[in-house]
Amino acid sequence: MKTKASSSEGRFAYEGLDRVIHERARLSVLTSLITNPKGLIFNDLKQLCSLTDGNLSRHLRVLETEGMVEIVKGHDHNRPQTICRITREGRQRYLEYLSTLERVVKDAAKGSKQEASPNQLRGLTPSKA
């Protein structure tokens, strides 16, 4: 039987940092899509995220497999067109991820305000020379 952990145990584990989203390119893709809820054409998304065709395709496949984006292939004036959109599940996971990142930022800011001297870090008091 597992006992209740102390409040400090795992305090900075940040379990909500979703590995699928945390990768830089996928974070860029999802941020682009969440700010464009109607979706983006593949080439526009590629430019916004500074990715190559191959890289964007690979990351979109990962996000699509996870149910975070939908990819709709169609035609515009007889030209193939791919539209990418964030799904409801993708939006929810992205917002949960951002909430965790906000905790990280708050913890780091709080820690930087409470900077300790090197002697305090070692449990020592400054000596008088």
N, C-alpha and C positions, 0 to 999 in steps of 0.2 A: 504494500500500500504506500502510495506516494504521500509525503507530508507536505504541508503548505510551505512554499519557499518564502524566504524573507523578502521584504519589499525591494531590496537592492539587488537580489539575484536576478540576472538577466535584464536588468533595467535598461541597458543600452543594446539589447539584441536586435531591436527593430525588425521583428518578424514580418511586418507589413511591407518591407521593401521587396516587392515582387520581382524576381529575377528576370522574368519575361520582359517587364517594362524597364527595368533598371539599365539595360543595355542602351548606350547612347543613341544609336540610330533608331531603335524602336521607341525610345522616349521622344525623339524628334518627330517620328511619324505620328504617334498618338497625340502629341501636343498640336501638331498641324491639323489633324482630323477633328479633335475636340473643339477647336476654334472655327472649324468649317463643318457644321453638322450636316449640311446637305451633301458633303463629300467633296473630294478633289479628283481631278483628272490625274492619271498616273504621272504625266510629265510635269505638271504643276507641283505635285507632291515631291517628285524627284528633285526639282529645283529648290523648293523650300527647305529640304533636308540635306542638300548638298550630297546626294548619293548617286551612284551609277545605276543604270538599269538593272544590272545583275544583283547589286547589293539591295536595292529597294525590293526587288522581286523576292529575294531570299527572306528578308525581314517581314514582308507582307505575308508570306507563306506561314511563318512562325505565328504571327498574330492571328491569321485566319484559322489555323489549326487550334489555337487557344480560344477561338470564338470571340475575339476582340475586335476584329474588323471583317467587313464583308467586301467582296470584290465583285463588281458587276461589269461584265464585258458586253459591249454593244457596238453600235455604229453611229457616227455623226457625219452626214453627207457622204455616205459610202466609205468612210474611213473608220478603221477599227478604233475603238475608244474604251479605255478601262477607267472605271470610277471606283474609288476607294472610300469607304465610310466606316466610322466607328460604330460598333454595335452597342446596344443597351448594356450588355455585360461588360464590354470594353470600357464604356464610360464609367460604370460603377467601380471596376477594378482600378482605373486610372485615378479616380477621385479618392479611393481608399489609399492608394500609393502616395498621392499628394498629401494626404492627412499625416501619414507616417513621416514624410519628408519635413513637414512643418514641425513635428515633434523633434526631429533631428536638429533642425535649425534653432529651435527654442532651447534645447539642451546645450547646444554648442555656444549659443549666445550667453546663456546663464553661466556656463563654465568659464567663458572668457572674462566675464565680469568679476569672477572670484579667483583670479589668477593667484597662485601661491608662489612664494619664493622657493628657490631650489632647496633651501634648508627645511622649509615647512614640508616639502614633498618627502624628505627623508626622515621627518619626525624630529629634526634637530632644531635647536634654537641658535640664533646667530651668536658667535663668540665675539668677545670684545678684544680688540688687538692692542 
